Amino acid sequence: MQDKKILVVYFSKADENYNVGEIEVGNTELLAEEIIKRTGADEFKIEPKAPYPKGYQETVDLATEEKASDARPEYLNEIDIEKYDTIFLGYPIWWSDLPMIVYTFLDNHDFSNKTVIPFNTHEGSGNAGTYEDLKVELPESNVIGDGFNMTGMSARTEEGIKKLNDWLSSLGF
């Protein structure tokens, strides 16, 4: 896979997070940074046009509303994914699903003939079935079904980063 053009697309939230407290860099972003370092991939961070609240409970309330209404929050900036063969897609699990802003990104791009490799952080729900959901959402792409997931707390440890690097090695990176 090393000869492919690679992009890491991710959404991550800093500020107050469940189980890790107040953080400057989101848990998923820590994994994305390591994948970029390891693979030499280009980076696209999905940043909301209207920032999420800094407080955990306020974010929970807004994310719950977004999911209930099947919202598609807008994000800043854009990237043309056409030139990429392989796209790592990173996100936290919010209510057993992708954050709705990630769906906005998926809706706005054609993933046909792309290899999509999901990775996520969570606080106990694993991938929450999202890898299978992505196969349905992106039927014209090759979604790697055994992506990578770990708790946000683990993403902040040397052992967690070692596990991520072991997974990347198993994929040929």
N, C-alpha and C positions, 0 to 999 in steps of 0.2 A: 504493500500500500504506500510505501515511501515515495514512489514516483508520481503519485496522484496530487492534484492541486487540492489542498485541504483548507477548510474554513471551520472555525469554532464560533458558533452562534449560541449565546446564552442570555438568560435573564437571571438576575440575582438581586437580592435586597439586603442592604446593610441596615444600620440603625438597630432598633431593638428586635431581637430574634428569640424565638422560643428556645429554651434550654442553653443558649450561649450568651444571652444578655445583650449589652450594647456593643456593636461591632462596627468597624470602619469599612471592612471589606466583607461582602456576603459570602456565605458558605459555598454556594455554587460557583461563584467567581474564583475562589481559591482553586477549585478543581479545574476550571477553565484555564486559568493562568498556567497551571502545571501541564495541561495537555498542549497548550500553545508552545511552551518551552520545549517539551519533549518532541513534538511533531514538526515544529517550524510553521505551523498553520497561521493563516490570517485570522483576525479577530473581528467579531461584530457583537457588541453588547446591546441588547434590547433595553433601551432606556425609556421609561414612560414619559409621555408629553406632560401629563399631570402627575407629578411624583406621588408615590404612595406615602401615607403618613409615617412619621418616624416611630410612633408607638406601636407595639405589637398588637394590642387589642383593637386599635383603630384600623390597622391593616387587615386584621381578621374580619372585622365588620364590613369593610369595603370589598374585600375579596369574596366574601359570602354573597354580597349583593351582585357583584359581577357574575359569579357563577350562576346564581338563580335567574339572572336575566339574559344569560348567554352573551354577555357584553363582549365587545371587541375594543379594548382600550387602545388609544393611539400611542405610537412610540415615535421618538425622535430619530432623525437620520434614516438612511436607507443604504442598502447594499445590493449589488447585482450578483446573484448567486450562480448565474449561468456558467461562469468560467470554472466553477468548482466541481470536482468529481465526488469528493467525500466531505460530508458536513457532520461535525459533532454538534449535537443539540443538547444544551444543558439548561436545567430548570430545577427549582425547588418543587416539592409536592405541596400543593395547596388544596386541601379538602379532597384528597384522593384523586387529584387531577393535575393537569398542567395549569399554571396560572393563565387566565384568559388572555393576557397580553401575548403569550406565546402562540395561542391560536390566531391572534391577529397577524403575527409574523407568518405563520404557516399559510393562512388564507391569502396573503399578499405575494406569495412566491410559488414558482413552479418547481417542484422537486422531482420531476420526471427524470428517470435514469440516473438519479443520484444515490449514493450510498449514504444513509443517515445512521449515525451512531449515537444513540441517546445516553445521557448520563444525568444523574439527579442526586439531590440531597433531600433528606427527609428526617423526620423525628420518630420513626417507628413503622412507617407504612411501606418500606421498600420502594419499589417503583410503582406501587398502587395500580398495576395493570396498564400503566401508560405506554409501555413499549408495544403491547398488543394494540392499544388504541391508536398509536402512531402508524401502525401498519394499515389500519382502516382509513385513517386520515390522509395518508400519503400512499395510495395504492400503486402509483406508477414509480415508486422508488423502492430501493432495497433497504428496508429498516432492519438493522442488526438487532435481533430480538433479545439477545443477552447483553444488554448495555451494562452500565455500571451505576451502582447506587450505594450511598453510605449516609450515615447520620451527619448532620451539620457539625456536631461536636467532633466526630472522627475526622472530618475534612480539615480540621484545625490542628491535627497532630502529625508528627513524622510518620507514625505507623499507618495512618490513613493515606498519606501521600505515597508511601511505599506500596500499599495495596493498589492504588490507582496506577502507579507505574508498572506493577506486575500485570495488571489488566491490559494496559497499553502494549506491553511486550507480547502478551498472548494474541494481540491483534496484528502484530508485526511491526510495531513502532518502537 
